[in-house]
Amino acid sequence: MTIEAQLQHPSDFIPRLRHRLRVRWAEVDMQRIVFNAHYLTYFDVAIAAYWRALALPYEEAMHALQGDIYLRKATLDFAGSARLDDELEVGLGCRRVGDTSMRFEGALFRQQTRLVTCKLVYVFADPTTQKSKAVPAPLRAAISAWESGEATFDVTVGDWTALGEAAGSLRQAVFVEEQQIPKELEWDEADATALHAVARNRLGQSIATCRLLPAQAGVARIGRMAVHRAVRGAGLGAAVLRALEQTAKARGDHAVALHAQRSAVAFYTRLGYAPHGDPFAEAGIEHLEMQRSL
């Protein structure tokens, strides 16, 4: 029986989110099985992945929504035990959004074996008084979009006048503050002539960006890829990159080149880019030029 089949509830509810994890030594008790309390941690990790799938940087999103989410009730049903080094998969989804609460349901699997099922009830509340309040419409819409298979973000392509503020704030956070790249190396005159792509979530928050420079001999150059650290791994970098690739192809370019940080080479490889030349240092960080035909 497939995991999809086993995840089915009596009402045929199949969670969309799948999150993989591996049992660590610190999570195993004297019975040589995962200590029961750690299963709540596993589901909590999946909840964090759920917000990432919604393209919502949790702290900033809750601040914008003027509230926070508190766990009201958690129910676990144990059918089996996980052991050290087991590779597990959590299936999790939002079953219902009420006036002030949200109910999540999920299951934890080792291969095809269901080990634990879970029901979690969260309440949206004022963070100061912790009194419940209505689930905001934008959050309700983001959850509905994800559960319906719709996009949880959109990508806009435009010039610096239109997108400079959104793109600039992300690049400041990622390159200048997180990676400690000097400001004088981050900002240049090319921004004014480049096309920029910006991804925004359903709260209107900017969460990913990159830029497309004018082509030389039919080869476009993409750079300044920045993704909000809280939502990395949710497909946002690929989305803004593909948007600029389509723009380059539409204007007649035949290839795209970029300077990939060494830590991002695997990411670009998965998207069809191949190494070109030897590694080099840029802003004190090792890079590799990579190219892809359009």
N, C-alpha and C positions, 0 to 999 in steps of 0.2 A: 504494500500500500504506500502511495506517495505521501510526502509531508503535506502537500496541498489537501489531500483527502483527509488526513488525520487532523488537520487544523480545523476542519469544518465543525461548527457548533450545530445544535439542532436546527438553528435558523439559517444554516449555510453561510455563516459569517466567516470569511477568510481574511485574516490580517494581511495587509500589503507589506508592511515593514518586516524585513528579515535582517537580523543582526547576528554576526558570528563572534564567538569568544572561546577562550580555552581555559580550562580549570588550572589555577595556579596552586603551588604548594601551600601557601598561606590560607587557602580556602578549605583545606581538607582537615577533618577532625580526627580524634583517636579511633573512630570506627573506620577510618580510611575512606570515607565518603565526604562529599561536600557538606559542611555544616549548614543546617537548615536555613539560618538567617541570611546566608550569602545568596540564596536564590532571589531574595528581595533586591539585593544589589544587582544581580543579573538583569532583572526586569527594569530596575531604575536606570541602568546603563542603556537599555533599549529605549526607555522613555527619552533619554537625552538624544539618542539617534533619531527618534521620532521628530523632535523639534528641529534637528538638522535637516531632516527630509522635508520639513515644512519651510525650509530656508529662513528660519527664525533664530538669530543669535539670542539665546534665551534672556540674558540679563537686559540687553538693550530693548528687546521686544517687550518684555514685561514692563519696563520703565515707560515705553511709549504707550502701552495699553493701560497704564496707571493702575496696576494691580500685580498680583502674583498668584501662583498656583500652589495649593497645599493639599497634601495627601489626607483624605478623610477616612478611607477604609481600604484595607488590603486583605485579600483572601487567596491562600495558596492551597492547592490540592496535589498531594504527592502520590505519584504512581511508581516512581523509581528513583534511584540515586545516581548522581554523577560522581566520577572519580578523577584523580589526578591525571592531567594531560588529556582528558576527554575534550574533543572539539564539539562545541554545542552551537545550536542555532535557536534564536528566540524569534518567534513570530508574534507581532504585536499590532494592535489596531484600536482605533477609537470606535467603540460600539454605539455610543449615544452622547450627544451634547444636550444637556437640559438647560434650565434657566440660569443656574449658577454652577452646575457641576458637569463633569465629563467622566464617562466610564470607559476604561480601557480593558481589553481582554487579550490574553495571549497564552502561548504555550512554549515550553522549553523542550528541545529535542536533542538526542544523541543519535545521529544518523536518522533512521526511521522510527526510533523509539521515543514515544512521548514520556517525559519524566515528570514534568510539573505543569499544571495549568494555573493561571493567575487572573484575578479580577482586581482592578484598581479604580478607586473613585477619587477624583481630585475636585477640589472646590476653588473657584476663582474668587479672590478676596482682596480687600484693602490691606496692603502690607503693614500699615501702621496699627490699625485696629484688629486686623485678621477677621473682620466680619465679611461674610460673603456678599458678593455683588454680581450683577449680570455678566455672563460671558460676553465680551465685546464682539460686535459683529465682524470686525476684521479677523479675529482669531477663529471664530466660528466658520468664516468663509475659507480660511486657509486649511482648516481641518477637513472641511467638506471637499475642497479641491483635491487634496491629497488622496482622500478615501475614494474619490470618484475617478482617480487616474488623470486628473488635470494637472497642468503646470502650476507649481507653487511660486513661480517667479517669472518675470518677463525681461527681455533684453532689448535695449534701445541703442541704436548706433547714431552718432551725431558728432558735431564739432565741439571744440573746447568751450565755446560760448554757451552751448546748451548743456554740456555734461561735465564741464570742468570742476564745478563745485563737488559733485557727487564722486567723480573719479579721483579728484585730488584728496578728498578726506580719506578714502581707502588707501591710497598710495602713501599718504602721510603715516597712517597707522601701521601698515605692513612694512614698508621699506625704511622709513626714517625712525619710527619708534621701535618696532619689533626687531628688524634686522640691523639697526644702527648704521644705516647708510647716510653719509653726510648730506645735508639738504642741498648743498651746491651741486652734488652729483645727481640728485634725483630730478630736479627741475631744470628743464632746458627749453630752448626756443621751438623745438620740434612739436611740442604740444599744440601750438597754434595752427600748424599745418596738417596735423594728423587727424584721422578719424578715430573716435573713441567708442568703445562698447561698455555699457554699464548694465548690470543685472540688478533688479530691485525685487524685493519680496512683496507680499500682499499688504504689508504695512507701509510700503513706499520707501523702505530702507535700502540703501545701496550696499550690496554685499559682494560684488565682483566687478572687475574692470580690466581692460587691456587696450592698447592703441595700435593703429595701423598707419605706418608711414608711407609716403609716396614711393612707388615702385622704381627700381633701377634695373634696366634691361629686362623688364617683365617679371622681376622677382620682388614681391612685396616683403616688407619686414614688420613683424608683429613684436611688441614688447610691452614692458610695464604691466605684466600680468599680476594682479593682486586680488586675493580672495579673503574675505573676513575669516579670521582664524577659527571662529566658532562654528562655521558651516562648511569647512573644507571637507572634501570627500562626498559632497552631495551633487556633483555634476556641474557646479557653477562655472568653474574654470573652463571646462570643455564647452559650455554653452556660449560664453563670450568669445572664446577662440573661434568656434565654428561660425559665429555671426560675422566676424571680421574676415574669415576665409571666404565666406559667400560674397561679402562686399568686394574683396580683392578679385575674385573670379568674375564677378559681374562687370568690373571695369576693365577686364581683359588681361589681368596678370596670370601667368602660367605656373607660378610656384610661390611658396611662402617660406621665409627664413626667420629664425629667431635665435636669441641667445638664451639657452636654458641653464638655470642654476643646476649644479651637479645633483642636488637633492630632488630635482624635478624631471630629470632625464627619463625615468621610467614612465612618468605621467605622459610626456610628449610622445614617447615611443608607442604607447597604447593608442594614441590618436593618429598614428601613421607617420610620424616624423622620424628621420634617420640622421645619425651623426654626420657632420661634415667638417673635416679638419681636426686639429688638435685642441685639447682643453686650454683655456686661458683664464687669466684673472681679470675681473671687472668689478670695480668698487670693493676690492678686497675679497671677493667671493669667486670661487672657481666656477667657470661656465663652459658650456660646450655649444658650438653652433649646430643647429639642426634645421633640416629642410623637409618640405613636403610638396609634392606636385599637386596642382589643382585640377 
